[in-house]
Amino acid sequence: MDEMEAIKVTFFLECEELLADLENGLLTMRAGDADNETVNAVFRAVHSIKGGAGAFGFESLVRFAHVFETLMDKVRAGQIPEGAELAGALLRAADVLADLVSAARSGLAVDEERSSAIAAELEAITQGGGADAPKQDAVKDETSLFEVNVLPETASDLDDPDFSFTPMAISLDEPSPPPPAWRIEFSPLKTLYASANEPAILLRELERLGEATISLDSSRLPDLAQLDPDNAYLNWTIILKGDVDEQAIRDVFDFVDGDCLLKVEPFDASPSSSIDIAALIHSAQADESAQAPDAIESPTQPPQADIPAVAAVPIAPRPAPAPAPVPDAQAFAPQATIRVDPERIDKLIDLVGELVINQAMLAQRVAESGLAGSSSLAMGLDDLEQLTREIQESVMAIRAQPVKSVFQRMPRLVRETAAMTGKQVRLITDGESTEVDKTVIERIADPITHMIRNAIDHGLESPEDRIAAGKSPEGLVRLAALHRGGRIVIEVSDDGRGINRKRVQAIAIEKELISPDATMSDEEIDNLIFLPGFSTAAIVSDVSGRGVGMDVVRRSIQALGGRITIASRPGQGSTFTLSLPLTLAVLDGMVVDVEGQTFIVPLNHIVESLRPKAEEIHALGPVGKVLAVRGDQVPLVDIGQILGFRSHAPSPVDRVVLLIENEDGGRAALVADAIQGQRQVVIKSLEANYRQVDGIAAATILGDGRVALILDVDALVAMRRREPPVRPSFDPQQIAAE
Amino acid sequence: MIDLTIQNAHDQIELIAFKIGEQEFCVDIMSVREIRGWAPATPLPQTPAYMRGVINLRGAVLPIMDLAVRLGLPVTEPSARSVIIVVKTAERMVGLLVDGVSDILTVTRDSIRATPDVACDRVRSFVRGILSIDGRMISEVSLDRVMPEMESMAA
């Protein structure tokens, strides 16, 4: 990868983060609790994307970002009233921006029509929202329920008589009133021009804050012969009159922070203009000395520190400069993070997995060598084990990510699905910071997407139906994540009509999925929607009725070692609950022996283990057997037989039975020869070099260095319903026939 | 699939020759990652008979294939001489259980001749060509073809 490509990759990585910030900010704005910092953050995100895109020549992206930025600039200047309508338009614009970014990344074409339509909409708002800020009408009112009254922001209030310069009651912890005017010295450094910033734009922005008198100091400009075209020679002094707070001024220079010398100090406008000029000259000189090559001055020094430089200037006494307000930005300041190639972390996790296995091997060897448990060697081993555990946990924590990265893709999905189905939907997310291993994160996005689409398409009613049912026309979809019992639980719930059980049953009968005379509990009927080939939508819609329904969701969840359950109340809505392991890297398992082989049974499936008595075992049918457990009849599954390691199941008496519970709450009793114990094992993929094997979830490496197979309990139980398999014999004839 | 036959016929290639029963086979040395002694493999259920199971190769789960069975020969009875040749094709690694490595050969590409017509389809699909050296006949195994099927057998 050449250098430019590497920078491009970084740019797109940053774009992802910026787009996420953008969307979050806009959502906050839509909810009506945005502060200045949020608006600024949105502006910065758009601006940064535009800047980067410009550097790489992504023209359509730059064009759109520019329109977006222009509007955001007006919004943050308070020239356009904030509100749900604006936020809605901005959110649509953010979606287009995201599309353009991914188009720029993939090099594919974008929907020009849509982007220019949205761009036109933004421009209309920009045009319409002048200083008198008429209400824009270009935006479809789809989110009017969020309408909040946001007070116009300060800048446009200058002419408002109620907001004249006479401060009213001011509480003690508020900063003192801003002085009537500010004196700003702005000296761009070479780097400002190098990063393609334009002082004129900044000056124009200042003009928007209030009445600005701008004077240029070009005294440092050398003769043309000595002029270095890359150097910076010009300084400006701006007297800004108006009720502006210092932070607002500094915000104008936000993007050139570090690329210029900036002084902002209160200025008393009353003295005669001659003093003004003297001050200008004086400060220009002071600036010049400050810019001497060896003088190191932080451009962000607090204004107070700069006052001595102009102390000799006879400026009339003035109020002490307002203490710099604590910038809100601190709350949003990026955490100190480092970027690491995920492959390095994966490698680290693999290595720690090896360490765990090696430590177990060592412990086993020591135990076999017959050294007493109290020996210093054994004690050292115990310490090693604990350390290994801690290292493993820490390393796993590095790879843990909040589910936010998945959740934040959903608002857009909801907007689009809602638009497609003509429904009004509000999405509430909860527990975004819940952390789960990267391996899980990567694979929950699709099921969640599907479940949310399903909730909107099938769960929620149309606005008319909702009103008729006495509900708010706006449907509610809630997406929540939480930790429960060492697993992550994800809930997708809606307040829609709930599952129409009669219809579900009728469809299942029609599609011959169940027999017409089956008596089923409500729960059993609800679970019918997970059957392959089941689709309740009367018309196969574009959204969720692609013939692949909830059965695909369930299968992908099961493949992750998770389970999905459903709870539905007619007229009140449905809740789908996913329960997933926190990681796909390690697993707590029960180590069992079967036919001389060692297997791992995932602990989360095991309800209890017991030794059956002869009188508890009953034959059912020609080969089937059930075990009576506290009045329940549980089918017995011999692990060795079901996997084809032995042709006949031996009597479970004198063996061990693991009572397990599968996804649907169904129970089975797995028969093993003996239990070795409980252990945390490192999950190794069989698919990496081979393929998936029926009844086997994955493999692991035991203390003795041998591979042991982790059983896929649900698949085993499902296999029970089929003919007992026979391991193919080693007959060359048969192989030739394969 | 890397087809070496399109390379210059006079290029020298190195082959690892090994025995299965009385017959000799070889594979391109470039696809061999390592050769290790036989260690019992953990059998996998529901797999074709040529799959001996899986072993731990420094933390990775490596499937072991009985090449003899795959080629339609009798099952290999592992002995002290048995070895596992770890080969890599595309992105997958597989261990081939064979009766023992016999030789490393340096030959030119054009000295490998087409499989004779007398061979059955099975042999012809797994054997890429025949090499004749000092009266020995060595068949070059087509690794891409003998790799275990990825898709599950129809249950």
Boltz contact constraints between the chains, C-beta under 6 A:
constraints:
  - contact:
      token1: [A, 354]
      token2: [B, 59]
      max_distance: 6.0
  - contact:
      token1: [A, 643]
      token2: [B, 45]
      max_distance: 6.0
  - contact:
      token1: [A, 644]
      token2: [B, 45]
      max_distance: 6.0
  - contact:
      token1: [A, 684]
      token2: [B, 61]
      max_distance: 6.0
  - contact:
      token1: [A, 686]
      token2: [B, 61]
      max_distance: 6.0
  - contact:
      token1: [A, 689]
      token2: [B, 62]
      max_distance: 6.0
  - contact:
      token1: [A, 689]
      token2: [B, 63]
      max_distance: 6.0
  - contact:
      token1: [A, 689]
      token2: [B, 92]
      max_distance: 6.0
  - contact:
      token1: [A, 689]
      token2: [B, 93]
      max_distance: 6.0
  - contact:
      token1: [A, 690]
      token2: [B, 63]
      max_distance: 6.0
  - contact:
      token1: [A, 691]
      token2: [B, 150]
      max_distance: 6.0
  - contact:
      token1: [A, 693]
      token2: [B, 44]
      max_distance: 6.0
  - contact:
      token1: [A, 693]
      token2: [B, 46]
      max_distance: 6.0
  - contact:
      token1: [A, 694]
      token2: [B, 46]
      max_distance: 6.0
  - contact:
      token1: [A, 695]
      token2: [B, 45]
      max_distance: 6.0
  - contact:
      token1: [A, 699]
      token2: [B, 61]
      max_distance: 6.0
  - contact:
      token1: [A, 701]
      token2: [B, 56]
      max_distance: 6.0
  - contact:
      token1: [A, 705]
      token2: [B, 56]
      max_distance: 6.0
  - contact:
      token1: [A, 707]
      token2: [B, 42]
      max_distance: 6.0
  - contact:
      token1: [A, 707]
      token2: [B, 54]
      max_distance: 6.0
  - contact:
      token1: [A, 707]
      token2: [B, 56]
      max_distance: 6.0
  - contact:
      token1: [A, 707]
      token2: [B, 61]
      max_distance: 6.0
  - contact:
      token1: [A, 728]
      token2: [B, 49]
      max_distance: 6.0
  - contact:
      token1: [A, 730]
      token2: [B, 49]
      max_distance: 6.0
  - contact:
      token1: [A, 730]
      token2: [B, 75]
      max_distance: 6.0
  - contact:
      token1: [A, 732]
      token2: [B, 72]
      max_distance: 6.0
  - contact:
      token1: [A, 735]
      token2: [B, 49]
      max_distance: 6.0
  - contact:
      token1: [A, 735]
      token2: [B, 69]
      max_distance: 6.0
  - contact:
      token1: [A, 736]
      token2: [B, 72]
      max_distance: 6.0
